[in-house]
Each structure stands twice: as C-alpha cells, then as structure tokens.
Amino acid sequence: MNIICPVCKEKLTKEDKSYKCINRHSFDISKEGYVNLFLRKSENSGDEKDMIHARTLFLNTGSYDFLRKELNSIIESYNTIDFVDLACGEGYYTRYFNAPNKVGIDLSKSGLKTASKADKDTDYILSSIFDTPLQSESVDTVLTCFAPVAKEEIVRILKDKGHFILVHPNIRHLSELRSAVYDTPYDNEVEPIEIPGLKLVKEYSIDSKGTLNNEQLIALFKMTPYYHTTSDKDKEKLNSINELSVTFDFIISIYEK
Ligand SMILES: C[S@@+](CC[C@H](N)C(=O)[O-])C[C@H]1O[C@@H](n2cnc3c(N)ncnc32)[C@H](O)[C@@H]1O
C-alpha cells in the first residue's frame, strides 16, 4: 500500500522525519507522529478538540470494546495485509487491529495527535477521505465507522476482492439516552447504503449494554450527531441523571469489490 503525494500523485517515501516524492514535494511528520497531506487548509472541518476529548473520555469506559473486537475478527478473517481506517478519529479502533500495514486518515488534527501519540504502528494522515492519498487498488480492507462514506475513493483504493466494512448505529442505539432527553423520542433511521462497484456480502447487527455515570453520559451525548440539534433545555435534563443503563446497537455491513 503506497501513500501518494497530494500534489503530483507520485509515491511518497518516508525518510527520517518527513515524506518525500520524486518531484521533491516534502511533508513533515509532526512531533506526535502524523503527516499533514491536506492542501486545502481553509476547508478543514474535522472534529474539534472538545469533541475528541469527549469521545476519548467515553471510549475509555470500554463500552465499545465489543465492537472493536468484532471488527478485528472480521479484518483478521480476510487475512488483511494493507488496512485503512477512513475517518479514524483518535484511532481507538485503528490501534487495536492486527494487520501488518495500517493507515488511519482523518481531517481532525486533535484526533490525529491523540491517535499518533498512542500508536506508532500506524501511519496517520491528515487528509480528506474524499481525496485519499493512497495508490489505487492497493488496500485489502477499508473501514469506516460512524463517519461519511467516501464511496468512489473506497472503490478506487480497494484491491480486487478487497473488503469494505461499514459501521452505523442501529435502530435501538442509545434509545435510553434519547428517552431521557426528548419528550417524544424517535428511533434511529437505518437506510441501506448502495455503493456502485461493490457488492454487499454480509450485514448483521451486534449490541451490548453499559451503565454510565453522569460525566460519561454527557461525553457520549456530545459524540452523537443530535447533540448539535438539541435545545439547551433538553440537554440540561442529562445533568440530573447520576447513572443510566444504555443500549449500544450497531449494524455492520461488509462489501466486496
Ligand atoms: C463520529 S467521528 C468517528 C471517528 C472514528 N471512526 C470512531 O468511530 O471513533 C467522525 C470522524 O469523521 C471525521 N471526518 C468527517 N469528515 C471527514 C472528511 N471529509 N475527511 C476525513 N475525516 C472526516 C471527523 O474528523 C471525525 O473524526
């Protein structure tokens, strides 16, 4: 799996503390260990520091460990050599997986700082997943977890017969949290995602339950897409909850090229 130059698309080679291509484009590796290959700086829209902090606090509870174990067993079952986590965030999943060559890509500097400090076995890259700096047909397995799906790029970078693993929240995911916040809670909508060029070969759900204290619950709520659309009045309802048992419910979809 080759990382390619965002300027000329030639192969990048790691040399000491930077990546260089034959056309002498050079990209420094940050002190934490990630490389910034994102050229359109003003468009950076990755997750901010407080969001990453909330996610790290919640993920440290171990509530999603069952999910990353399941994902690792899928990745191992495909004898993955070259693996990419598209929108890897702070690398909570990426660092756990057993694959010889791992790349994690995200637009969030805060996320990649955390990821690359904790994990020296993965190449972490700041880039948009919609313009992935990886050679075409060079990846065995791609993962996207709770993030936008860069359909065309996934098809481009996958080898023939390579796999794409997609994780989405299922209907009952965090239902108790929604009931605690909203007067009329709704179920998550789950819609099948078609990816031209890939065939859906397997789809199933996995779930678990966990009990969270107030700080963990608020951190979890901050991770959700509905945090930004919820009124302050509804958000405040969480402040009075000391402990809540919450359902974690995911759909795993596996596609093959
Ligand atoms: C909900 S988080 C999920 C992170 C990680 N997959 C996880 O499950 O812990 C979504 C991530 O997508 C990243 N993201 C959103 N749009 C992106 C883009 N166009 N390119 C790269 N990363 C992007 C955000 O920065 C954020 O880290």
The ligand as an SDF file (V2000), in Angstrom:
LIG
                    3D

 27 29  0  0  0  0  0  0  0  0999 V2000
  -18.0650   10.3790   14.6330 C   0  0  0  0  0  0  0  0  0  0  0  0
  -16.3680   10.5240   14.2670 S   0  0  0  0  0  0  0  0  0  0  0  0
  -15.8890    8.8200   14.1610 C   0  0  0  0  0  0  0  0  0  0  0  0
  -14.4140    8.6010   14.3950 C   0  0  0  0  0  0  0  0  0  0  0  0
  -13.9740    7.1440   14.4850 C   0  0  0  0  0  0  0  0  0  0  0  0
  -14.2500    6.4290   13.2570 N   0  0  0  0  0  0  0  0  0  0  0  0
  -14.6530    6.4840   15.6530 C   0  0  0  0  0  0  0  0  0  0  0  0
  -15.6630    5.7870   15.4290 O   0  0  0  0  0  0  0  0  0  0  0  0
  -14.2010    6.6640   16.7990 O   0  0  0  0  0  0  0  0  0  0  0  0
  -16.3430   11.0980   12.6170 C   0  0  0  0  0  0  0  0  0  0  0  0
  -14.9380   11.4240   12.1400 C   0  0  0  0  0  0  0  0  0  0  0  0
  -15.0030   11.7490   10.7540 O   0  0  0  0  0  0  0  0  0  0  0  0
  -14.0300   12.7620   10.5100 C   0  0  0  0  0  0  0  0  0  0  0  0
  -14.3580   13.3560    9.2110 N   0  0  0  0  0  0  0  0  0  0  0  0
  -15.5010   13.9720    8.8300 C   0  0  0  0  0  0  0  0  0  0  0  0
  -15.4310   14.3560    7.5370 N   0  0  0  0  0  0  0  0  0  0  0  0
  -14.2050   13.9710    7.0820 C   0  0  0  0  0  0  0  0  0  0  0  0
  -13.5330   14.0790    5.8260 C   0  0  0  0  0  0  0  0  0  0  0  0
  -14.1030   14.6490    4.7620 N   0  0  0  0  0  0  0  0  0  0  0  0
  -12.2850   13.5770    5.7290 N   0  0  0  0  0  0  0  0  0  0  0  0
  -11.6870   12.9890    6.7850 C   0  0  0  0  0  0  0  0  0  0  0  0
  -12.2740   12.8430    8.0010 N   0  0  0  0  0  0  0  0  0  0  0  0
  -13.5140   13.3340    8.1480 C   0  0  0  0  0  0  0  0  0  0  0  0
  -14.1460   13.6710   11.7160 C   0  0  0  0  0  0  0  0  0  0  0  0
  -12.9990   14.4840   11.8910 O   0  0  0  0  0  0  0  0  0  0  0  0
  -14.3030   12.6170   12.8300 C   0  0  0  0  0  0  0  0  0  0  0  0
  -13.0590   12.2410   13.3810 O   0  0  0  0  0  0  0  0  0  0  0  0
  1  2  1  0
  2  3  1  0
  2 10  1  0
  3  4  1  0
  4  5  1  0
  5  6  1  0
  5  7  1  0
  7  8  2  0
  7  9  1  0
 10 11  1  0
 11 12  1  0
 11 26  1  0
 12 13  1  0
 13 14  1  0
 13 24  1  0
 14 15  1  0
 14 23  1  0
 15 16  2  0
 16 17  1  0
 17 18  1  0
 17 23  2  0
 18 19  1  0
 18 20  2  0
 20 21  1  0
 21 22  2  0
 22 23  1  0
 24 25  1  0
 24 26  1  0
 26 27  1  0
M  CHG  2   2   1   9  -1
M  END
$$$$
